[in-house]
Amino acid sequence: MEKKDILEAIAPCALCCYTCAVKKDGIIAKTANNLLNYHIGYCDFENAILPKKSIREEKKFLEKLNSKSNASCCGCRNGEHGKYCIKNCFILECAKSHGVDFCGECNEFPCNKTKDIFNDIVFKDWLTGNKKIRDVGVEQYYVETITHSHYLSYSKTKN
C-alpha cells in the first residue's frame, strides 16, 4: 500500500472515505457496479422464464444499485471539500497548516476546534480514529478501517 492510496481512502479527520456511499471509486460504488454487471439481462430473464412473477422490486433494486455505482465525491483532499460531508469543515486546511495529513498526527490533537462542526457520533469517530492513527500508525489504521462500514457508529445492531 502506498501513502497516496491511504490519503485517498482516509480523510484528514480520520473518517474512511473509501467506505462512504458517495465516494467515487469507493467500495460501495465498486460493489454496486459489480452487482449491476452480474444482473445484466436478469429482468429480461424473469420476464421470459417467470412471466407471472413481478419484477418491480428487482427493478427498484437495480435502480438503487445504479445510483450507488454513480457516486461522484472525489474526497476533500481532491477539491470536493464540503460538498458531501461536514458543512463548514476546516480540517483539511487545518491539517495542511500544521504540516500533517491527519488530526492524530498533530501536536495539538485532540483539540476542541471540531466540537462545533461534528455531531456527537461523528465527534466520537473523529476522536477514536485519530487516537488510533496516533497509537498504531496510519498504515495499520487504514488496514483495519477499510474493512468496516462507514456508518457503523450509527448502527443499532453493530454486527
Biotite code that builds the C-alpha atoms (Angstrom):
import biotite.structure as struc

atoms = struc.array([
    struc.Atom([0.000, 0.000, 0.000], chain_id="A", res_id=1, res_name="MET", atom_name="CA", element="C"),
    struc.Atom([1.275, 3.419, -0.920], chain_id="A", res_id=2, res_name="GLU", atom_name="CA", element="C"),
    struc.Atom([0.766, 6.622, 1.036], chain_id="A", res_id=3, res_name="LYS", atom_name="CA", element="C"),
    struc.Atom([-1.244, 8.130, -1.838], chain_id="A", res_id=4, res_name="LYS", atom_name="CA", element="C"),
    struc.Atom([-3.715, 5.239, -1.547], chain_id="A", res_id=5, res_name="ASP", atom_name="CA", element="C"),
    struc.Atom([-4.075, 5.844, 2.185], chain_id="A", res_id=6, res_name="ILE", atom_name="CA", element="C"),
    struc.Atom([-4.583, 9.579, 1.666], chain_id="A", res_id=7, res_name="LEU", atom_name="CA", element="C"),
    struc.Atom([-7.199, 8.843, -1.000], chain_id="A", res_id=8, res_name="GLU", atom_name="CA", element="C"),
    struc.Atom([-9.064, 6.445, 1.310], chain_id="A", res_id=9, res_name="ALA", atom_name="CA", element="C"),
    struc.Atom([-8.826, 8.241, 4.659], chain_id="A", res_id=10, res_name="ILE", atom_name="CA", element="C"),
    struc.Atom([-9.816, 11.904, 5.120], chain_id="A", res_id=11, res_name="ALA", atom_name="CA", element="C"),
    struc.Atom([-7.719, 14.222, 7.319], chain_id="A", res_id=12, res_name="PRO", atom_name="CA", element="C"),
    struc.Atom([-10.385, 13.826, 10.018], chain_id="A", res_id=13, res_name="CYS", atom_name="CA", element="C"),
    struc.Atom([-9.756, 10.026, 10.002], chain_id="A", res_id=14, res_name="ALA", atom_name="CA", element="C"),
    struc.Atom([-13.157, 9.195, 8.513], chain_id="A", res_id=15, res_name="LEU", atom_name="CA", element="C"),
    struc.Atom([-12.827, 6.492, 5.875], chain_id="A", res_id=16, res_name="CYS", atom_name="CA", element="C"),
    struc.Atom([-13.893, 7.945, 2.532], chain_id="A", res_id=17, res_name="CYS", atom_name="CA", element="C"),
    struc.Atom([-13.291, 4.594, 0.834], chain_id="A", res_id=18, res_name="TYR", atom_name="CA", element="C"),
    struc.Atom([-16.271, 3.057, 2.644], chain_id="A", res_id=19, res_name="THR", atom_name="CA", element="C"),
    struc.Atom([-18.603, 6.050, 2.162], chain_id="A", res_id=20, res_name="CYS", atom_name="CA", element="C"),
    struc.Atom([-21.650, 5.658, -0.090], chain_id="A", res_id=21, res_name="ALA", atom_name="CA", element="C"),
    struc.Atom([-20.912, 8.822, -2.082], chain_id="A", res_id=22, res_name="VAL", atom_name="CA", element="C"),
    struc.Atom([-17.189, 8.149, -2.706], chain_id="A", res_id=23, res_name="LYS", atom_name="CA", element="C"),
    struc.Atom([-16.351, 7.792, -6.350], chain_id="A", res_id=24, res_name="LYS", atom_name="CA", element="C"),
    struc.Atom([-14.278, 4.612, -6.691], chain_id="A", res_id=25, res_name="ASP", atom_name="CA", element="C"),
    struc.Atom([-15.131, 3.684, -3.099], chain_id="A", res_id=26, res_name="GLY", atom_name="CA", element="C"),
    struc.Atom([-16.026, 0.146, -2.136], chain_id="A", res_id=27, res_name="ILE", atom_name="CA", element="C"),
    struc.Atom([-19.788, 0.798, -2.225], chain_id="A", res_id=28, res_name="ILE", atom_name="CA", element="C"),
    struc.Atom([-19.667, 2.267, -5.739], chain_id="A", res_id=29, res_name="ALA", atom_name="CA", element="C"),
    struc.Atom([-17.365, -0.530, -6.922], chain_id="A", res_id=30, res_name="LYS", atom_name="CA", element="C"),
    struc.Atom([-19.552, -3.239, -5.382], chain_id="A", res_id=31, res_name="THR", atom_name="CA", element="C"),
    struc.Atom([-22.744, -1.714, -6.802], chain_id="A", res_id=32, res_name="ALA", atom_name="CA", element="C"),
    struc.Atom([-21.126, -1.591, -10.236], chain_id="A", res_id=33, res_name="ASN", atom_name="CA", element="C"),
    struc.Atom([-20.013, -5.194, -9.893], chain_id="A", res_id=34, res_name="ASN", atom_name="CA", element="C"),
    struc.Atom([-23.517, -6.319, -8.890], chain_id="A", res_id=35, res_name="LEU", atom_name="CA", element="C"),
    struc.Atom([-25.030, -4.406, -11.814], chain_id="A", res_id=36, res_name="LEU", atom_name="CA", element="C"),
    struc.Atom([-22.660, -6.204, -14.149], chain_id="A", res_id=37, res_name="ASN", atom_name="CA", element="C"),
    struc.Atom([-23.875, -9.585, -12.869], chain_id="A", res_id=38, res_name="TYR", atom_name="CA", element="C"),
    struc.Atom([-27.519, -8.532, -13.193], chain_id="A", res_id=39, res_name="HIS", atom_name="CA", element="C"),
    struc.Atom([-27.352, -7.662, -16.893], chain_id="A", res_id=40, res_name="ILE", atom_name="CA", element="C"),
    struc.Atom([-30.301, -9.418, -18.529], chain_id="A", res_id=41, res_name="GLY", atom_name="CA", element="C"),
    struc.Atom([-31.835, -10.617, -15.264], chain_id="A", res_id=42, res_name="TYR", atom_name="CA", element="C"),
    struc.Atom([-35.120, -8.701, -15.605], chain_id="A", res_id=43, res_name="CYS", atom_name="CA", element="C"),
    struc.Atom([-35.473, -9.972, -19.189], chain_id="A", res_id=44, res_name="ASP", atom_name="CA", element="C"),
    struc.Atom([-34.792, -13.500, -17.900], chain_id="A", res_id=45, res_name="PHE", atom_name="CA", element="C"),
    struc.Atom([-37.546, -13.159, -15.308], chain_id="A", res_id=46, res_name="GLU", atom_name="CA", element="C"),
    struc.Atom([-39.976, -11.880, -17.943], chain_id="A", res_id=47, res_name="ASN", atom_name="CA", element="C"),
    struc.Atom([-39.132, -14.736, -20.304], chain_id="A", res_id=48, res_name="ALA", atom_name="CA", element="C"),
    struc.Atom([-38.946, -17.601, -17.833], chain_id="A", res_id=49, res_name="ILE", atom_name="CA", element="C"),
    struc.Atom([-41.153, -16.479, -14.954], chain_id="A", res_id=50, res_name="LEU", atom_name="CA", element="C"),
    struc.Atom([-43.828, -14.313, -16.617], chain_id="A", res_id=51, res_name="PRO", atom_name="CA", element="C"),
    struc.Atom([-46.174, -14.339, -13.600], chain_id="A", res_id=52, res_name="LYS", atom_name="CA", element="C"),
    struc.Atom([-43.546, -13.069, -11.200], chain_id="A", res_id=53, res_name="LYS", atom_name="CA", element="C"),
    struc.Atom([-43.436, -9.326, -10.614], chain_id="A", res_id=54, res_name="SER", atom_name="CA", element="C"),
    struc.Atom([-40.056, -7.768, -11.279], chain_id="A", res_id=55, res_name="ILE", atom_name="CA", element="C"),
    struc.Atom([-40.951, -4.394, -9.764], chain_id="A", res_id=56, res_name="ARG", atom_name="CA", element="C"),
    struc.Atom([-38.793, -4.985, -6.655], chain_id="A", res_id=57, res_name="GLU", atom_name="CA", element="C"),
    struc.Atom([-35.889, -6.188, -8.773], chain_id="A", res_id=58, res_name="GLU", atom_name="CA", element="C"),
    struc.Atom([-36.087, -3.046, -10.914], chain_id="A", res_id=59, res_name="LYS", atom_name="CA", element="C"),
    struc.Atom([-36.098, -0.854, -7.778], chain_id="A", res_id=60, res_name="LYS", atom_name="CA", element="C"),
    struc.Atom([-33.065, -2.743, -6.508], chain_id="A", res_id=61, res_name="PHE", atom_name="CA", element="C"),
    struc.Atom([-31.230, -2.245, -9.805], chain_id="A", res_id=62, res_name="LEU", atom_name="CA", element="C"),
    struc.Atom([-32.125, 1.464, -9.852], chain_id="A", res_id=63, res_name="GLU", atom_name="CA", element="C"),
    struc.Atom([-30.701, 1.829, -6.344], chain_id="A", res_id=64, res_name="LYS", atom_name="CA", element="C"),
    struc.Atom([-27.544, -0.053, -7.359], chain_id="A", res_id=65, res_name="LEU", atom_name="CA", element="C"),
    struc.Atom([-27.206, 2.213, -10.377], chain_id="A", res_id=66, res_name="ASN", atom_name="CA", element="C"),
    struc.Atom([-27.415, 5.327, -8.214], chain_id="A", res_id=67, res_name="SER", atom_name="CA", element="C"),
    struc.Atom([-24.789, 3.930, -5.807], chain_id="A", res_id=68, res_name="LYS", atom_name="CA", element="C"),
    struc.Atom([-22.499, 2.979, -8.696], chain_id="A", res_id=69, res_name="SER", atom_name="CA", element="C"),
    struc.Atom([-22.561, 6.582, -9.916], chain_id="A", res_id=70, res_name="ASN", atom_name="CA", element="C"),
    struc.Atom([-21.136, 8.089, -6.732], chain_id="A", res_id=71, res_name="ALA", atom_name="CA", element="C"),
    struc.Atom([-19.304, 11.297, -7.521], chain_id="A", res_id=72, res_name="SER", atom_name="CA", element="C"),
    struc.Atom([-17.391, 12.526, -4.468], chain_id="A", res_id=73, res_name="CYS", atom_name="CA", element="C"),
    struc.Atom([-13.648, 12.709, -5.031], chain_id="A", res_id=74, res_name="CYS", atom_name="CA", element="C"),
    struc.Atom([-12.943, 13.440, -1.372], chain_id="A", res_id=75, res_name="GLY", atom_name="CA", element="C"),
    struc.Atom([-11.950, 16.630, 0.376], chain_id="A", res_id=76, res_name="CYS", atom_name="CA", element="C"),
    struc.Atom([-8.267, 16.161, -0.468], chain_id="A", res_id=77, res_name="ARG", atom_name="CA", element="C"),
    struc.Atom([-9.236, 16.432, -4.144], chain_id="A", res_id=78, res_name="ASN", atom_name="CA", element="C"),
    struc.Atom([-11.151, 19.692, -4.054], chain_id="A", res_id=79, res_name="GLY", atom_name="CA", element="C"),
    struc.Atom([-14.625, 18.411, -3.200], chain_id="A", res_id=80, res_name="GLU", atom_name="CA", element="C"),
    struc.Atom([-14.276, 19.812, 0.323], chain_id="A", res_id=81, res_name="HIS", atom_name="CA", element="C"),
    struc.Atom([-17.642, 20.362, 1.964], chain_id="A", res_id=82, res_name="GLY", atom_name="CA", element="C"),
    struc.Atom([-19.704, 19.173, -0.977], chain_id="A", res_id=83, res_name="LYS", atom_name="CA", element="C"),
    struc.Atom([-20.817, 15.900, 0.585], chain_id="A", res_id=84, res_name="TYR", atom_name="CA", element="C"),
    struc.Atom([-19.587, 15.746, 4.145], chain_id="A", res_id=85, res_name="CYS", atom_name="CA", element="C"),
    struc.Atom([-19.465, 18.106, 7.057], chain_id="A", res_id=86, res_name="ILE", atom_name="CA", element="C"),
    struc.Atom([-20.707, 21.622, 6.395], chain_id="A", res_id=87, res_name="LYS", atom_name="CA", element="C"),
    struc.Atom([-18.086, 24.281, 7.199], chain_id="A", res_id=88, res_name="ASN", atom_name="CA", element="C"),
    struc.Atom([-15.382, 21.676, 7.732], chain_id="A", res_id=89, res_name="CYS", atom_name="CA", element="C"),
    struc.Atom([-11.958, 23.242, 8.083], chain_id="A", res_id=90, res_name="PHE", atom_name="CA", element="C"),
    struc.Atom([-9.957, 20.121, 8.918], chain_id="A", res_id=91, res_name="ILE", atom_name="CA", element="C"),
    struc.Atom([-8.161, 19.806, 5.570], chain_id="A", res_id=92, res_name="LEU", atom_name="CA", element="C"),
    struc.Atom([-6.911, 23.381, 5.798], chain_id="A", res_id=93, res_name="GLU", atom_name="CA", element="C"),
    struc.Atom([-6.038, 22.957, 9.482], chain_id="A", res_id=94, res_name="CYS", atom_name="CA", element="C"),
    struc.Atom([-4.062, 19.765, 8.840], chain_id="A", res_id=95, res_name="ALA", atom_name="CA", element="C"),
    struc.Atom([-2.172, 21.437, 5.995], chain_id="A", res_id=96, res_name="LYS", atom_name="CA", element="C"),
    struc.Atom([-1.379, 24.468, 8.160], chain_id="A", res_id=97, res_name="SER", atom_name="CA", element="C"),
    struc.Atom([0.040, 22.143, 10.828], chain_id="A", res_id=98, res_name="HIS", atom_name="CA", element="C"),
    struc.Atom([2.033, 20.127, 8.276], chain_id="A", res_id=99, res_name="GLY", atom_name="CA", element="C"),
    struc.Atom([0.210, 16.850, 8.950], chain_id="A", res_id=100, res_name="VAL", atom_name="CA", element="C"),
    struc.Atom([-2.026, 14.518, 6.965], chain_id="A", res_id=101, res_name="ASP", atom_name="CA", element="C"),
    struc.Atom([-4.359, 13.618, 9.852], chain_id="A", res_id=102, res_name="PHE", atom_name="CA", element="C"),
    struc.Atom([-5.511, 15.315, 13.040], chain_id="A", res_id=103, res_name="CYS", atom_name="CA", element="C"),
    struc.Atom([-3.997, 12.449, 15.058], chain_id="A", res_id=104, res_name="GLY", atom_name="CA", element="C"),
    struc.Atom([-0.528, 13.387, 13.792], chain_id="A", res_id=105, res_name="GLU", atom_name="CA", element="C"),
    struc.Atom([-0.843, 16.952, 15.086], chain_id="A", res_id=106, res_name="CYS", atom_name="CA", element="C"),
    struc.Atom([0.878, 18.068, 18.289], chain_id="A", res_id=107, res_name="ASN", atom_name="CA", element="C"),
    struc.Atom([-2.322, 19.885, 19.271], chain_id="A", res_id=108, res_name="GLU", atom_name="CA", element="C"),
    struc.Atom([-4.532, 16.774, 18.990], chain_id="A", res_id=109, res_name="PHE", atom_name="CA", element="C"),
    struc.Atom([-7.029, 16.435, 20.496], chain_id="A", res_id=110, res_name="PRO", atom_name="CA", element="C"),
    struc.Atom([-8.243, 19.990, 20.129], chain_id="A", res_id=111, res_name="CYS", atom_name="CA", element="C"),
    struc.Atom([-11.693, 21.399, 20.705], chain_id="A", res_id=112, res_name="ASN", atom_name="CA", element="C"),
    struc.Atom([-11.982, 23.040, 17.291], chain_id="A", res_id=113, res_name="LYS", atom_name="CA", element="C"),
    struc.Atom([-14.076, 20.213, 15.845], chain_id="A", res_id=114, res_name="THR", atom_name="CA", element="C"),
    struc.Atom([-16.802, 20.203, 18.507], chain_id="A", res_id=115, res_name="LYS", atom_name="CA", element="C"),
    struc.Atom([-18.793, 22.824, 16.596], chain_id="A", res_id=116, res_name="ASP", atom_name="CA", element="C"),
    struc.Atom([-18.821, 21.073, 13.203], chain_id="A", res_id=117, res_name="ILE", atom_name="CA", element="C"),
    struc.Atom([-19.478, 17.446, 14.221], chain_id="A", res_id=118, res_name="PHE", atom_name="CA", element="C"),
    struc.Atom([-22.487, 15.838, 15.824], chain_id="A", res_id=119, res_name="ASN", atom_name="CA", element="C"),
    struc.Atom([-21.741, 13.661, 18.866], chain_id="A", res_id=120, res_name="ASP", atom_name="CA", element="C"),
    struc.Atom([-21.382, 10.433, 16.866], chain_id="A", res_id=121, res_name="ILE", atom_name="CA", element="C"),
    struc.Atom([-19.001, 11.906, 14.284], chain_id="A", res_id=122, res_name="VAL", atom_name="CA", element="C"),
    struc.Atom([-17.018, 13.668, 17.024], chain_id="A", res_id=123, res_name="PHE", atom_name="CA", element="C"),
    struc.Atom([-16.531, 10.313, 18.756], chain_id="A", res_id=124, res_name="LYS", atom_name="CA", element="C"),
    struc.Atom([-15.467, 8.723, 15.443], chain_id="A", res_id=125, res_name="ASP", atom_name="CA", element="C"),
    struc.Atom([-13.056, 11.629, 14.840], chain_id="A", res_id=126, res_name="TRP", atom_name="CA", element="C"),
    struc.Atom([-11.555, 11.247, 18.298], chain_id="A", res_id=127, res_name="LEU", atom_name="CA", element="C"),
    struc.Atom([-11.342, 7.441, 18.206], chain_id="A", res_id=128, res_name="THR", atom_name="CA", element="C"),
    struc.Atom([-9.962, 7.297, 14.657], chain_id="A", res_id=129, res_name="GLY", atom_name="CA", element="C"),
    struc.Atom([-7.281, 9.886, 15.254], chain_id="A", res_id=130, res_name="ASN", atom_name="CA", element="C"),
    struc.Atom([-6.233, 8.311, 18.555], chain_id="A", res_id=131, res_name="LYS", atom_name="CA", element="C"),
    struc.Atom([-5.855, 5.042, 16.657], chain_id="A", res_id=132, res_name="LYS", atom_name="CA", element="C"),
    struc.Atom([-3.756, 6.773, 13.975], chain_id="A", res_id=133, res_name="ILE", atom_name="CA", element="C"),
    struc.Atom([-1.571, 8.260, 16.698], chain_id="A", res_id=134, res_name="ARG", atom_name="CA", element="C"),
    struc.Atom([-1.254, 4.952, 18.592], chain_id="A", res_id=135, res_name="ASP", atom_name="CA", element="C"),
    struc.Atom([-0.801, 2.362, 15.822], chain_id="A", res_id=136, res_name="VAL", atom_name="CA", element="C"),
    struc.Atom([0.067, 4.468, 12.782], chain_id="A", res_id=137, res_name="GLY", atom_name="CA", element="C"),
    struc.Atom([-1.924, 5.369, 9.739], chain_id="A", res_id=138, res_name="VAL", atom_name="CA", element="C"),
    struc.Atom([-0.955, 2.218, 7.799], chain_id="A", res_id=139, res_name="GLU", atom_name="CA", element="C"),
    struc.Atom([-2.450, -0.093, 10.441], chain_id="A", res_id=140, res_name="GLN", atom_name="CA", element="C"),
    struc.Atom([-5.469, 2.176, 10.849], chain_id="A", res_id=141, res_name="TYR", atom_name="CA", element="C"),
    struc.Atom([-6.032, 2.041, 7.073], chain_id="A", res_id=142, res_name="TYR", atom_name="CA", element="C"),
    struc.Atom([-5.878, -1.770, 7.016], chain_id="A", res_id=143, res_name="VAL", atom_name="CA", element="C"),
    struc.Atom([-8.409, -2.006, 9.835], chain_id="A", res_id=144, res_name="GLU", atom_name="CA", element="C"),
    struc.Atom([-10.743, 0.763, 8.691], chain_id="A", res_id=145, res_name="THR", atom_name="CA", element="C"),
    struc.Atom([-11.278, -0.104, 5.019], chain_id="A", res_id=146, res_name="ILE", atom_name="CA", element="C"),
    struc.Atom([-12.986, -3.364, 6.009], chain_id="A", res_id=147, res_name="THR", atom_name="CA", element="C"),
    struc.Atom([-15.724, -1.760, 8.155], chain_id="A", res_id=148, res_name="HIS", atom_name="CA", element="C"),
    struc.Atom([-18.875, 0.175, 7.369], chain_id="A", res_id=149, res_name="SER", atom_name="CA", element="C"),
    struc.Atom([-18.504, 3.939, 7.233], chain_id="A", res_id=150, res_name="HIS", atom_name="CA", element="C"),
    struc.Atom([-21.775, 4.100, 9.152], chain_id="A", res_id=151, res_name="TYR", atom_name="CA", element="C"),
    struc.Atom([-21.067, 1.534, 11.895], chain_id="A", res_id=152, res_name="LEU", atom_name="CA", element="C"),
    struc.Atom([-21.385, 4.143, 14.657], chain_id="A", res_id=153, res_name="SER", atom_name="CA", element="C"),
    struc.Atom([-24.978, 4.766, 13.590], chain_id="A", res_id=154, res_name="TYR", atom_name="CA", element="C"),
    struc.Atom([-25.939, 1.091, 13.513], chain_id="A", res_id=155, res_name="SER", atom_name="CA", element="C"),
    struc.Atom([-28.341, -0.101, 16.157], chain_id="A", res_id=156, res_name="LYS", atom_name="CA", element="C"),
    struc.Atom([-27.262, -3.720, 15.555], chain_id="A", res_id=157, res_name="THR", atom_name="CA", element="C"),
    struc.Atom([-23.458, -3.216, 15.164], chain_id="A", res_id=158, res_name="LYS", atom_name="CA", element="C"),
    struc.Atom([-22.694, -6.576, 13.559], chain_id="A", res_id=159, res_name="ASN", atom_name="CA", element="C"),
])
